[in-house]
Amino acid sequence: MEKVRTRFAPSPTGFMHLGGLRTALYAYLYAKHNGGDFILRIEDTDQQRYVEGAVELIYSSLKESGLIYDEGPDVGGNYGPYVQSERKEIYQKYAKKLIELGGAYYCFCSKERLESLTDENGNRKYDKHCLNLPKEEVERRLAAGEPYVIRQNIPSEGVSEYEDMVYGTIRVDYADLEDNILIKSDGMPTYNFANVIDDHLMGITHVIRGTEYLSSTPKYNLMYDAFGWERPKYIHLPTIMKDATRKLSKRYGDANFDDFVKKGYLKEAIINYVALLGWSPKSNVEKMTLKEMVDTFSLDGISKSPSIFDEMKLRWLNGEYIRELSEDEFYAHALPYLENSAVNGKFDLKKIAKLLHGRVEVLGDIPEKIDWLVTLPDYDLALFENKKNKTDEEVAKALLPEIKEWLEGIDDFSNDSLFSSLSEKAKEKGVKSGSIFWVMRIAITGMAVTPGGATEIAELLGKQETLARIEKSISLLA
């Protein structure tokens, strides 16, 4: 059995979109599950769309995601160059050979003639005008330096059929296909040509890509057949949707890997979630390490239906990963967000991190979750009402002066000391401790939901600030 070889072949046109990341991930998982090689190839033949720095982003995104490729432009290999713009002579050679085999032809049509082929609905399809030019005329026009492109010669009738490992038998009428350009007038290949030549020469056994290529694959198969090459196995992946009607699109700035990292999602959580966009492991386990994904990956689990990107699900999964971090790991991840918040320089960031650990799903939420530590916001007095703790404004009005008096008599303002002392005072007074802590929490934070309980927050604020906030709340209730 031949060794499995898969490839990821992105265009350097910007950030790593999540759809591209999923293609890379599945290609990696399939190769590694089957003891094969995963190859990176840069498809930069469309120089007009090239974005400076995008190649480096591809390298870093894959490596940060744990998708370590066995061969690629920056790591080498036996099948290079791994950058298409460096393979121009190879494409020229095979394009000329394909012409000799009858699978392609020179086209000298002007831009004006091509535009004249547009029908009343705005559709344009090339009419094979240059297919049967006499050989002598072609040679004369080439020698004269006339501009040309090389087009694929697709049969005018008949049906193409091939097997996809996810979607089964695919049939496409040749009449629905066009004699696309293989070599452009600048001598560079189009994707339609370069991907076939490269996949064959690099020994790619399994081509993994999106369903948008299902109907184009017959064009590639015609070239494999014309050259007498074995076709690779095809694995097409379902579309990722933004919602029920719109695709997740790079063009409209939708979800890219770097954005989610900056928002405060852990790389492991992003990869884990991306794996679930179109694939379900037989175990139905959702949280998996990359190694666990490699071990369990199977094409049986790939869905034929589109997947909807659900950021709430990603948030939940990210929260699961955050909870598993050690205290030191969480602090290291949280530090940039803590330093970018209003509390920086005013509080012990390690203490705040300890308070937040397990209480935050996305690191980017940290600044807004703790900004109230700096300034007590104006708040709605109705927050004092809590049926479970049997509190309301009147209860708060009665309790807060006593809480203030108790706190003034406590020297050890640590969480344990405060919790123990106030619990004891509640017992002595015959009041539920929940009532004391609820009223105190609202008074010193102005919020019903906080990262940590009333006494944890009081320790952070310190005695002076805690008492000042309670005094302010008393005046608001007056």
Disulfide bonds with the S-S distance in Angstrom:
none
